[in-house]
Amino acid sequence: MSKTYTKSWLDNDTFAAWTFLAPALILLGIFIIWPIAYLFYLSFTTGSFTSSGTTWVGFKNYWRLLLTPDFWQVLGNTIYFTVATVIPSLVIPLGLAVLLDKSLAWRGLLRSAYFLPSIISLVAAGLGFRWLFQTTGPVNALLDLFGIAPISWLGSKVWAMPVLIVLSIWKQLGFNMVVFLAGLQAIPTSRYEAAELDGANAWQQFWHITLPGLQPTVIFATVTTAIFTLRSFEQVYVITGGGPLNSTNLLVYYIYQEAFAQFDFGYAAALATVLLAVTLVLVYLQLQTWGDE
């Protein structure tokens, strides 16, 4: 009976499915599961690959996180940056998508113009923003026309972070707009026609038809935008370098500093593990919030 069961299992659809899935699962294990597992292991070690190797230290790196003021400052910077970036990166593209979904003049040109930032290199965009917001740059020149004194945008603890936020919103705007436009195309026009017959105004149609119809799209856009924001590195590296006085240092850039400037891979791995945990918790909360019918 055992031989018969084995033979039938080899011939059934389950074996065929696992056969086709095997290459993808192997790649998933090599490039995702194994690196995450090794990262978790490194977070319990200390030392450098360039010296005598690593030493097991248990939870010492995590305890060090709790006692390091720079970590809490960077974590606060990351939370501030994420919240201030994600919300406008959803609201503004949604409004643009609703407008551009209507029959407007130059609609195709406007769609292309708004999507253009998404295909520009983030490094190139960062260099452009650094030029725009330097002390003698075009932004201060424009303010001078209105009698406003020049602002040290990139040298100020108050204004440096908003520059990074504006860049990140601008970079994400076009992608989310296209995502929302695709979601709007999936909502049947008959719902709006029925709402008009019932006397619903534009706001009521948006609140009771558009938003519920876009729920899966909003979940996708929220999750992808949050992940994009949490892994921000290029704009910090190109524009501010984490300054002034650590005020724009984000978790990914802090990990880079510890791993490739200080060569403290154990501590950097602990930081990366925290970032992974924060990302998973944030995504879970977003799915719970938007996923409830």
N, C-alpha and C positions, 0 to 999 in steps of 0.2 A: 504493500500500500504506500509505503514511503517513496519507493521509486516512481510509482505512478503519479503521485502528487508532485514530485520534482519535475517529471517530464511535462506534466500539464502546465506547471508554473513557467517553465522555459518557453512554452509555446503560446502563452496567453498575452494579452495586450499590455499587461503590467511590465513584463520584461522588455517589450518593445519600447514602451514609454521611457523606462530607465535607461535603455540603450541610447535613445536620442537625447536624453537629458544629461547623460554622463559628461560629454565635453564641456557643457556650460557649467555643470556643478564643479568639475575639476578646476576650471578657470576661476570660478567664484571662490573656491577654497584657497587657491594659490594667491590670488590678488586681493581678496577682501577678508576672508575669515582668518587666514594665517597671519596677515599683518596686524589685524586687530588683537589677536591672541598674543602675538609677540610684543605689541605695544603694551598690553596689560602686564606682561611679564617684566618688561623693562622698567615699568613704573615702580617696581619693588626692588630695583637695583640702583647702584651708584657707580660712577666711574665713566670712562670715555673709551671709545673704540680706538682712539689714537694713542692711548697709553697702555697700561697693563691689563686692560679689560674691565669687566664689571663685577661688582660684589653685591650679594643679596643683603638688603637692609630692611626688608619688611615694609611696614607702613611709614617709615621715616620720611619719605618724600611727601606723602600726603599730610603728615603732621607739620612738615615744613611749610606747606601751602597755607595751612591755617594760621601760622605764626608770621607769615610774610606780608607786610603792609602793601608792597607792590602788587601782589596777587589780588588783594581785595580792591585796590584801585583799578587794576586792569579789568577785573570782573565787573565792577560798576560801570566803567567806560563801555564795556561790551554790551551790557544790558541797555544802557542809555542809547547807544548807537543802534542797537537792533530795534528797539521800540520806536525810536524816532525815524527809522528808515522804513520799516515794514508797513506801518499804517499808511503813510502817504503813498508808498509804492503800490498799494492796493486801491486806495480811494481815488487818486488822480487818474490812473489808467482805466478804472471802471467808469468814471465820468466821461473820459475821452471816448471809450468804446461805445457807450450809449449814444453819444453825439454823432460819432462817425458811422454808426450803424444805420443812421437815417440818410435820406437822399439829399446830400449836401453838395454844393459846388466844390470841385477840387478834392473830393473825398479820397480818391486814390492817391493823390499827391500828398495829402496830409497824413494818410496812413503810413506811407513810405518815409516821410520826414520824421514822424514820431518813432518809427522803428529803427531808424538809422543808428542811434546811440548803442543799440544792442549788439551791433556787429563791429563796433569800434573797439580796438584793444584797450583794456583797462589801464595799461601802462601809458599808452598814448593819451588817453583821456585824463589820466592823472597829471601828466606833464602839462597838458593844456590848462587844467584847473590851477596848477601851481603858478603858471604864467598869469592867468586871469586875476588871481587873488594875491599876487605879490604886492608889496607896499607901493610900488610905482606902476602897478598894472592897470588894465582897463577898468576893473571894477571901481577902484579908488578914483580913477579919472572921471568916471561917470558920477560918482558921489560928489566930487568936487564941483561939478556943474550945478548941483543943488545946494552948494554951500556947506556940505558936510565934510568934516575933517577926515583925512585918510585914516584908515583902520589897519592895524597890523594883524591881518587875518590869520596868517600862519604862525605868528609869534605870540598869539594871545591864547591863554588857557580857556577863555570864554568862546572865542570865535573859530578856533582851529577845528574843533569837532564838527560844528555846523557845515564847514566847507566839505568835509568828508561825507557828511550825511547828504548834502545836496548832490554831490557827485554820484553817490550810490543810488539815490532816487532816480536821477537822470539816466543812469546806466540801465536800470531795471524797468523803466517806464514802458519802453516800446514792446518788450517781450510780454509783459503782463497785459498790455492793451490788446495784442494779438490773441492772447489766450482768452480774454473776456469777449472779444469779437467772435471767436469760434463758439464760445458758450452761448452767446446771444443768437447765433444762427440756428441753434438747436431748439430754441423755444418756439413753439407753433404760433404763427400770427393769429390764428383763430382765437387764442386766449385774449389777445389785445382787442380784437374786434368785438368779442362778447363783452369785455369790460367797458368798452366805449358805449355799447348799446345800453349797458346798465348805468351809465353816467359817471364812470370812474374818471378822475382827472389824471394828469401825467404822473404826479407823485404817487397816487394810489396804485396806478399800474406798475410803477417801478417797485414799490414796496411789497405788493401782494403777488406780482407775477414775475417780474424780472429777477429780483433777489432770490426767491425760492427756486426759480428755474436755473439760477447760476450756482446753486449750492455746491455741487461737485467741482465746478470750475473754481470757485472761491477757495475751497479746501486745497486744491492743487496749487493755485497761485500763492496761497498763504504759506504752505509748506516749502515750496521751492524758493520763495523770496526769503523766508527765514533762514534756510540753509545757506543761500547765497550771501546773506548778510553776516551770518555767524563765521563764515570762512573768509571774510574780507582780509586781505593782506596787501595787495598791490597798491591800493590808494594810500595806505599808511606808509609803506616802504618808499613810495615815490614822492609823496607830498610833505609829510611831516616827520617821518622816522620815529614816530611815537611821541614826539614832543609837542609843545614845550612842557617840560617838567612832567613827562609821562602822561599828559592829559589826553592824548589821542592813542595811547597804546592799547591795542586790542589783543584778545587771547591768542589768535593765530600768530600775530607778530611777536608777542611775548614768548611763545613756544619757539619760534625761529631764533630769537635772541639767545634763549637758554641752550638750545640744541647746537646751533651753528656758530655762535659767537663765544659762548662760555663752554661749549662742549660738555654740558651737563645733561646727558641723554636721559638719565633716570628721572630727574626733576622735570625735564621737558615732556617725557612720556606720561608722567602723572598729570601735568597740565593738559596734555592732549586727551587723556582719559576723562578729565573733568569736562572738557569741551564736548566730547562725545556724549557724556551723560546729560549735559545741559541741552544739547541738540535733541536727543531722544525724548527727554521730558517735555521740551517745548513742542515737538511734533505731536507727542501723545496728547497734550492739552489742547492743541489746535484741532486734532481729529475728534476729540471728545466734545469740544465746543461747537464745531461746525457740523459734526457728523450726526448729532442728535436730530431726529426728525421732529 
